[in-house]
Amino acid sequence: MLTPREQEVTRLVGEGMENVQIAESLRVTEHTVSNYLYRILDKLGVSSRVQLILYTRSRQQDEW
């Protein structure tokens, strides 16, 4: 459902990184990270970073 780049942004959010840190890590602008997050939240039907983290952690547990 998520593109590889969106998956990477999601992983970095899950590691507790802020947008500016993600931007530096991926060598993109902070605005680009915000755009990725907007699309990720929309695709997954969640409305915040906290919900995104909880969603991804619940999915990881299902895969174990």
N, C-alpha and C positions, 0 to 999 in steps of 0.2 A: 504494500500500500504506500509506503514512504520510499522516496528515492534514496539512493545510497548516501547522498549528501545530507538529506533530511535525517536519515538514521544516524549519521555522524554527529549532527547538531544535537539530536536527542540524547545520544550517549554522553556528550560533553555537558549538557544541562544536568543529566543524572549524576555526573561527577561533581556537581556543585559550581560549575564555572558560570560566570556572569557573561553577558553579551560581549562586552569589550574583550574579555579573555578568549572567548570563542572566536571572535573576529581575528584576534592576533594569531591564534593557533591555526586557523584555516586560511589566513592571509586574504581576508575579505574585509569589507567595511562593516561597522556595527549595524548600519542600516540594512545591509544584506542579511545579517544574522536575524534581525527583527523580522524581515520578510519571510525567511525560512520558518521562524517560530510561528508566525501568523498562519502559514500554510499547514504546518504540522498540527497545531492546535485545532484548526478547522477540519483537517482530515480525520483526526482521532476523536473529534467531538468533545474535547475538553476545553476548559476556559482559563487555565492558569498554569504556571510552571509547576506548582505543587501537584496539581492534578496530573500533569504530564509525567512527572516523576513517579507518582503512585501507579499510574496506568502502566508505565513501562516495567516497573518492578513486579506488578501482578502478572504481566505477560511473561516475564522471565521465569517466574516461579512455575507457571503453567508449562513451560518448555522443559523444566528440569524433570 
